[in-house]
């Protein structure tokens, strides 16, 4: 286990992330990245902000369509490193659907596999 994590979820996939966020000890430095197509698609906004605040963390809400140009895509590895500068040193949890599409374009393509966990919906 680590004392720093990042949680990735989108759409209804944020529900298991919310449960994980609630279960983490308050000493765990936590960042949440929530991907949504439109602002109206965001659910659990206040709960996520509150739980992230308990961990001294924050929620990054990435709203809008994916961009085929990696330099403009909100889920590109570069964009994620900008949001979470110490990303590579954190344990990451993601919903299976938050993969960035094709493996080469995935934000997790170069992530250390031992630090990445897929969370399945219950």
C-alpha positions as CSV (number, residue, x, y, z in Angstrom):
1,X,0.0,0.0,0.0
2,X,1.0,3.6,-0.5
3,X,0.3,6.9,1.2
4,X,-0.5,8.5,-2.2
5,X,-3.2,7.4,-4.7
6,X,-5.0,8.7,-7.7
7,X,-8.5,7.5,-8.6
8,X,-9.8,7.6,-12.2
9,X,-13.5,7.3,-13.0
10,X,-16.1,8.5,-15.5
11,X,-19.8,8.5,-15.8
12,X,-21.4,5.9,-13.5
13,X,-18.0,4.4,-13.0
14,X,-17.3,7.1,-10.4
15,X,-19.6,5.3,-8.0
16,X,-17.0,2.5,-7.1
17,X,-14.4,5.3,-6.9
18,X,-16.5,7.2,-4.4
19,X,-16.7,4.1,-2.3
20,X,-13.0,3.6,-2.4
21,X,-12.4,7.2,-1.6
22,X,-14.6,6.9,1.5
23,X,-12.8,3.7,2.6
24,X,-9.3,5.2,2.3
25,X,-7.7,6.3,5.6
26,X,-7.5,10.1,5.9
27,X,-3.7,10.0,5.9
28,X,-3.7,8.9,2.3
29,X,-2.9,11.8,-0.1
30,X,-5.6,11.3,-2.7
31,X,-6.3,12.9,-6.1
32,X,-9.5,12.1,-8.1
33,X,-9.8,12.5,-11.9
34,X,-13.4,12.4,-13.1
35,X,-14.1,12.2,-16.8
36,X,-17.5,13.3,-18.1
37,X,-18.8,14.1,-21.6
38,X,-21.0,17.0,-20.3
39,X,-21.3,18.9,-17.0
40,X,-24.8,17.4,-16.7
41,X,-23.2,13.9,-16.6
42,X,-21.4,14.6,-13.3
43,X,-22.8,12.8,-10.4
44,X,-21.8,12.8,-6.7
45,X,-20.0,16.2,-7.1
46,X,-20.4,17.4,-3.6
47,X,-19.6,14.0,-2.0
48,X,-16.5,13.6,-4.1
49,X,-15.3,17.1,-3.2
50,X,-16.0,16.5,0.5
51,X,-14.2,13.1,0.7
52,X,-11.3,14.3,-1.3
53,X,-11.0,17.3,1.0
54,X,-10.7,14.9,4.0
55,X,-7.6,13.6,2.3
56,X,-6.1,17.0,1.6
57,X,-6.8,16.2,-2.1
58,X,-8.9,17.5,-4.9
59,X,-11.1,16.3,-7.7
60,X,-10.2,17.3,-11.3
61,X,-13.4,17.3,-13.4
62,X,-12.5,16.8,-17.1
63,X,-15.6,17.7,-19.1
64,X,-15.9,17.6,-22.8
65,X,-15.3,15.3,-25.7
66,X,-12.0,13.4,-26.2
67,X,-9.7,14.9,-28.8
68,X,-8.0,12.6,-31.4
69,X,-5.0,15.0,-31.2
70,X,-3.0,13.7,-28.2
71,X,-1.6,17.2,-27.6
72,X,-5.2,18.5,-27.0
73,X,-6.7,15.4,-25.3
74,X,-7.6,15.9,-21.6
75,X,-6.7,12.2,-20.9
76,X,-3.4,12.3,-22.6
77,X,-0.4,11.2,-20.4
78,X,0.9,14.8,-20.6
79,X,-2.4,16.3,-19.5
80,X,-2.6,13.9,-16.6
81,X,1.0,14.7,-15.5
82,X,0.0,18.4,-15.5
83,X,-3.0,17.6,-13.3
84,X,-1.1,15.3,-11.0
85,X,2.6,16.1,-11.3
86,X,3.7,13.1,-9.2
87,X,1.4,10.7,-11.0
88,X,4.0,8.0,-11.7
89,X,4.8,7.7,-8.0
90,X,1.1,7.2,-7.0
91,X,-0.9,4.0,-6.9
92,X,-3.7,4.4,-9.4
93,X,-7.1,2.9,-9.4
94,X,-9.4,3.1,-12.5
95,X,-12.7,1.8,-13.8
96,X,-12.1,-0.5,-16.7
97,X,-13.9,1.9,-19.1
98,X,-11.5,4.7,-18.4
99,X,-8.7,3.6,-20.7
100,X,-8.4,6.3,-23.3
101,X,-9.5,4.1,-26.1
102,X,-6.7,2.4,-28.0
103,X,-3.7,1.1,-25.9
104,X,-1.2,3.5,-27.6
105,X,-3.4,6.4,-26.8
106,X,-4.3,5.3,-23.3
107,X,-3.2,7.5,-20.4
108,X,-2.0,4.3,-18.8
109,X,0.0,3.0,-21.7
110,X,3.3,3.7,-19.9
111,X,2.1,3.5,-16.3
112,X,4.0,1.0,-14.1
113,X,1.7,-2.1,-14.1
114,X,2.4,-2.9,-10.5
115,X,1.0,0.5,-9.5
116,X,-2.3,0.3,-11.6
117,X,-5.4,-1.5,-10.4
118,X,-8.6,-1.9,-12.4
119,X,-11.8,-1.6,-10.4
120,X,-14.8,-3.5,-11.6
121,X,-18.4,-2.3,-11.0
122,X,-20.2,-4.4,-8.4
